[in-house]
Amino acid sequence: MPWQYKIVVAVGVVFVLFVILYVPFKIYTTRLVAAPPGAAPIRLSGAKETSASILDPSLAADAAGTVWMAYTSIEPSQSARGETLMHVKLATSQGSTCDNWSPAQGGFQAKPDDLMAPDGQSVLRTGVWRIETPALVHDPDDIVHAWKLYAYKYFWAKDQPSTLQVAQHYGVITYKYAQDPAGPWSTEQWLFSPAADYPPPPYQQMILLHLNDLDPSLKDVVAYTRPSALYKDGALIMTLSAFTGGTTPDRIIMVVSRDHGQSWRYVGTVLRTSDLQALGAYTKLSGATLMEAGGKVYLASVL
């Protein structure tokens, strides 16, 4: 056989061997990336099997290193109305690796209810008060309110017309506190809403602070959702998704408290939908979360 043909045959044999070895290896490593070992969901030991879904985890550790978690639990209603409920619940880790969790007392309970008209007598809508996207914070410098739990609460009407508008008009950032995460927790307080008519009477007087009053640039905001909070260097820092209408936030704003949540000030907008053009083919914000790593605070956003 001429030497030229020998080269062609040798190259062909090498290529076949490469395909035989490389393709299975590539498939195997791709599977490892897609489904790494240990990626199976972790169950809450002792929890009632009523949750259709568990999401939005927020974690904080106490001085002993025990990790506590607040999360959204989606459950079917046991009432004749058949609403889908969204609660905020608490769990505690069993060990520092956070592989095992047990349910804990506390959180916010969703409730099927009638939405009252401003006269306080007439029923405006029928539906359920939902609570979701919690933010659990450990503030060790606050002796009485060392643990703080924030969440987004809104009324979800059963009849579909204008359901989103009703939810935004009757949406608030709600709040509880405790000296110890094991409880007891305080009664619920409605902390933030956008403006004086959000929500309208007879619920208006329950709001502690209207965020739109903090800065003129917030006047067009109709809903604040998805609180994320942490305590850093004497400051309680919180970000919120701010809606001017529609189903996606217009911006992510930041407010800060230097007195453990007794008063708040607006410090700016950290991300806008218009900023996404510089990041590539992104057009919508979905939310954002504060996190700390290596002593630095970061904002992670879902686009």
C-alpha positions as CSV (number, residue, x, y, z in Angstrom):
1,M,0.0,0.0,0.0
2,P,1.4,3.4,-0.9
3,W,2.5,5.5,2.1
4,Q,-0.1,8.2,1.3
5,Y,-2.9,5.7,1.8
6,K,-1.3,4.5,5.0
7,I,-1.5,8.0,6.4
8,V,-5.2,8.4,5.4
9,V,-6.0,5.0,7.0
10,A,-4.1,5.9,10.2
11,V,-5.9,9.3,10.5
12,G,-9.2,7.6,9.9
13,V,-8.5,5.0,12.7
14,V,-7.6,7.8,15.1
15,F,-10.7,9.7,14.3
16,V,-13.0,6.7,14.8
17,L,-11.3,6.0,18.2
18,F,-11.7,9.6,19.1
19,V,-15.5,9.5,18.4
20,I,-15.9,6.2,20.2
21,L,-14.2,7.6,23.4
22,Y,-15.2,11.2,23.3
23,V,-19.0,11.0,22.6
24,P,-19.8,8.7,25.7
25,F,-17.5,10.9,27.8
26,K,-19.3,14.1,26.6
27,I,-22.7,12.6,27.3
28,Y,-21.6,11.4,30.8
29,T,-20.2,14.8,31.8
30,T,-23.2,16.7,30.4
31,R,-25.4,14.5,32.6
32,L,-23.3,15.4,35.6
33,V,-23.7,19.1,34.9
34,A,-27.5,18.7,34.3
35,A,-28.1,16.6,37.3
36,P,-25.3,16.7,39.8
37,P,-25.2,14.2,42.7
38,G,-27.2,15.4,45.7
39,A,-29.5,17.6,43.6
40,A,-32.6,15.8,44.8
41,P,-35.0,18.0,46.8
42,I,-34.6,17.9,50.6
43,R,-37.7,17.1,52.5
44,L,-38.8,18.7,55.8
45,S,-38.8,15.9,58.3
46,G,-42.1,15.9,60.3
47,A,-43.8,18.3,57.9
48,K,-47.4,17.7,56.9
49,E,-47.6,16.6,53.2
50,T,-49.9,19.4,52.2
51,S,-47.6,21.6,50.2
52,A,-48.0,21.5,46.5
53,S,-44.7,23.5,46.2
54,I,-42.0,25.1,48.4
55,L,-40.1,28.1,47.1
56,D,-38.5,31.5,47.9
57,P,-36.2,30.3,50.7
58,S,-34.6,33.0,52.9
59,L,-31.9,31.8,55.4
60,A,-30.3,33.3,58.5
61,A,-28.0,31.9,61.2
62,D,-28.1,32.4,64.9
63,A,-25.1,32.9,67.2
64,A,-24.7,29.1,67.7
65,G,-24.5,28.5,64.0
66,T,-28.0,27.0,63.6
67,V,-29.6,28.0,60.3
68,W,-33.2,29.1,60.1
69,M,-35.2,29.3,56.9
70,A,-38.4,31.1,55.9
71,Y,-40.1,29.9,52.7
72,T,-43.3,30.2,50.7
73,S,-45.6,27.2,50.9
74,I,-48.2,26.8,48.2
75,E,-51.1,24.7,49.4
76,P,-54.7,23.9,48.3
77,S,-57.4,25.4,50.5
78,Q,-59.5,23.2,52.7
79,S,-62.5,25.5,52.4
80,A,-65.4,25.1,50.0
81,R,-64.1,28.0,47.9
82,G,-61.1,25.9,46.8
83,E,-58.6,28.8,46.6
84,T,-54.8,28.2,46.3
85,L,-53.2,29.4,49.5
86,M,-49.7,30.8,49.8
87,H,-48.3,30.8,53.3
88,V,-44.9,31.8,54.8
89,K,-43.5,29.1,57.0
90,L,-40.3,28.6,59.1
91,A,-37.9,25.6,59.4
92,T,-34.7,25.0,61.3
93,S,-31.6,23.0,60.2
94,Q,-30.5,19.9,62.0
95,G,-26.7,20.3,61.7
96,S,-24.4,22.8,60.0
97,T,-24.6,21.2,56.6
98,C,-28.3,22.1,56.2
99,D,-29.1,18.6,54.8
100,N,-32.0,18.1,57.2
101,W,-34.7,20.5,58.2
102,S,-37.6,20.4,60.7
103,P,-40.7,22.7,60.7
104,A,-40.7,25.5,63.2
105,Q,-43.3,27.7,64.7
106,G,-44.0,31.2,63.2
107,G,-44.5,32.7,59.8
108,F,-47.6,34.1,58.1
109,Q,-50.8,32.3,57.5
110,A,-52.9,32.8,54.3
111,K,-56.6,33.2,54.8
112,P,-59.7,32.9,52.5
113,D,-61.6,36.2,53.1
114,D,-63.9,38.8,51.7
115,L,-62.4,42.1,50.6
116,M,-64.4,44.9,52.2
117,A,-65.4,48.0,50.3
118,P,-64.4,51.5,51.7
119,D,-67.7,51.7,53.6
120,G,-66.6,48.8,55.8
121,Q,-69.9,47.0,55.3
122,S,-70.2,45.9,51.6
123,V,-68.2,43.0,50.1
124,L,-66.0,44.2,47.2
125,R,-64.4,40.9,46.2
126,T,-64.1,37.3,47.4
127,G,-60.7,35.6,47.5
128,V,-57.8,35.0,49.7
129,W,-55.0,36.9,51.4
130,R,-51.7,35.4,50.2
131,I,-48.3,35.9,51.7
132,E,-45.1,35.1,49.8
133,T,-41.4,35.9,49.2
134,P,-40.2,36.1,52.8
135,A,-37.0,37.8,54.1
136,L,-35.7,36.5,57.4
137,V,-33.1,38.7,59.1
138,H,-31.0,38.2,62.3
139,D,-30.2,41.6,63.9
140,P,-28.0,40.7,66.9
141,D,-27.7,44.3,68.0
142,D,-31.5,44.6,68.6
143,I,-32.1,42.8,71.9
144,V,-35.9,42.7,71.7
145,H,-36.4,42.4,68.0
146,A,-33.3,40.4,67.1
147,W,-35.2,38.3,64.5
148,K,-37.2,40.0,61.8
149,L,-39.5,38.5,59.2
150,Y,-40.8,40.4,56.2
151,A,-43.0,39.2,53.4
152,Y,-45.3,40.4,50.6
153,K,-49.0,40.2,51.3
154,Y,-51.8,40.8,48.9
155,F,-55.5,40.0,48.2
156,W,-56.0,37.6,45.3
157,A,-59.6,37.9,44.1
158,K,-61.4,34.8,42.9
159,D,-63.1,36.4,40.0
160,Q,-60.6,37.1,37.2
161,P,-61.4,40.7,35.9
162,S,-58.8,43.1,37.3
163,T,-57.3,40.5,39.7
164,L,-53.8,41.8,39.2
165,Q,-54.9,45.4,39.7
166,V,-56.7,44.4,42.9
167,A,-53.6,42.5,44.2
168,Q,-51.4,45.5,43.6
169,H,-53.9,48.0,45.1
170,Y,-54.3,45.8,48.2
171,G,-50.7,44.7,48.5
172,V,-48.4,45.4,51.5
173,I,-45.1,44.5,53.0
174,T,-45.9,42.8,56.3
175,Y,-43.7,42.2,59.3
176,K,-43.2,40.2,62.5
177,Y,-40.4,40.1,65.0
178,A,-39.1,37.8,67.8
179,Q,-36.3,37.7,70.3
180,D,-35.6,34.1,69.4
181,P,-36.4,32.4,66.1
182,A,-38.1,29.5,68.0
183,G,-40.7,32.1,69.1
184,P,-42.9,33.5,70.3
185,W,-43.3,35.8,67.3
186,S,-45.1,39.1,67.5
187,T,-48.5,39.8,65.9
188,E,-48.4,40.8,62.2
189,Q,-47.9,44.5,61.3
190,W,-48.5,46.0,57.9
191,L,-45.2,47.9,57.4
192,F,-45.1,49.4,53.9
193,S,-47.4,50.3,51.1
194,P,-46.9,52.7,48.2
195,A,-49.2,55.6,49.1
196,A,-52.1,56.7,51.2
197,D,-54.8,55.0,49.1
198,Y,-52.9,51.7,48.9
199,P,-54.8,49.9,50.2
200,P,-58.0,51.9,50.4
201,P,-60.2,52.2,53.6
202,P,-61.0,50.3,55.7
203,Y,-57.5,48.9,55.5
204,Q,-55.6,52.2,55.1
205,Q,-55.1,52.9,58.8
206,M,-53.1,49.6,59.2
207,I,-50.1,50.9,57.2
208,L,-47.1,52.2,59.2
209,L,-45.2,53.9,56.3
210,H,-46.0,54.9,52.7
211,L,-42.8,54.4,50.8
212,N,-43.7,56.9,48.0
213,D,-43.5,59.7,50.6
214,L,-39.8,59.0,51.0
215,D,-38.8,60.4,47.6
216,P,-40.5,62.2,44.6
217,S,-39.0,59.6,42.2
218,L,-41.3,57.0,43.7
219,K,-44.6,58.7,43.0
220,D,-45.4,56.4,40.0
221,V,-45.0,53.2,42.0
222,V,-48.2,51.2,42.6
223,A,-46.8,48.1,44.3
224,Y,-43.8,47.0,46.2
225,T,-43.1,43.3,46.4
226,R,-40.4,40.7,47.0
227,P,-38.6,42.1,50.1
228,S,-35.0,41.0,50.6
229,A,-33.1,42.1,53.7
230,L,-29.9,41.7,55.6
231,Y,-28.1,43.3,58.6
232,K,-24.7,44.8,58.0
233,D,-22.5,47.1,60.0
234,G,-25.4,48.5,62.1
235,A,-27.7,49.0,59.1
236,L,-30.8,47.0,58.2
237,I,-30.8,47.0,54.4
238,M,-33.8,46.1,52.2
239,T,-34.5,45.9,48.5
240,L,-37.9,45.8,47.0
241,S,-39.3,45.2,43.5
242,A,-41.2,48.3,42.5
243,F,-44.0,48.1,40.0
244,T,-45.5,51.0,38.0
245,G,-48.1,48.6,36.5
246,G,-48.1,45.4,34.5
247,T,-46.7,42.0,35.6
248,T,-42.9,42.8,35.9
249,P,-41.2,45.3,38.1
250,D,-39.9,48.6,36.7
251,R,-37.0,48.8,39.1
252,I,-35.3,47.5,42.3
253,I,-35.2,50.1,45.1
254,M,-33.2,50.1,48.3
255,V,-34.3,51.4,51.7
256,V,-32.1,51.4,54.9
257,S,-32.8,51.6,58.6
258,R,-30.2,52.7,61.2
259,D,-32.4,52.1,64.2
260,H,-33.3,48.4,63.7
261,G,-36.4,49.0,61.5
262,Q,-38.0,51.8,63.6
263,S,-37.5,54.3,60.7
264,W,-36.5,54.0,57.1
265,R,-35.0,56.2,54.4
266,Y,-34.8,55.7,50.7
267,V,-31.2,55.4,49.4
268,G,-31.7,54.9,45.7
269,T,-32.6,52.7,42.8
270,V,-30.1,49.9,42.4
271,L,-31.4,48.4,39.1
272,R,-33.9,49.5,36.4
273,T,-35.4,47.7,33.4
274,S,-33.6,50.3,31.2
275,D,-30.3,49.1,32.6
276,L,-30.7,45.7,31.1
277,Q,-29.8,46.8,27.6
278,A,-26.2,46.9,28.6
279,L,-26.3,43.3,29.8
280,G,-27.3,41.7,26.5
281,A,-30.6,40.3,25.3
282,Y,-32.5,41.0,28.5
283,T,-35.7,43.0,28.6
284,K,-37.5,42.2,31.9
285,L,-36.7,42.2,35.6
286,S,-38.2,39.4,37.7
287,G,-36.8,40.3,41.1
288,A,-33.6,40.6,43.1
289,T,-32.0,39.3,46.3
290,L,-29.4,40.7,48.7
291,M,-26.7,38.3,49.8
292,E,-23.4,38.6,51.7
293,A,-20.2,36.7,50.8
294,G,-16.7,37.4,52.1
295,G,-17.8,40.4,54.1
296,K,-19.3,42.1,51.0
297,V,-22.9,42.6,50.1
298,Y,-24.1,41.7,46.6
299,L,-27.4,42.0,44.7
300,A,-28.4,39.0,42.6
301,S,-31.1,39.7,40.1
302,V,-33.4,37.4,38.1
303,L,-33.8,38.5,34.5
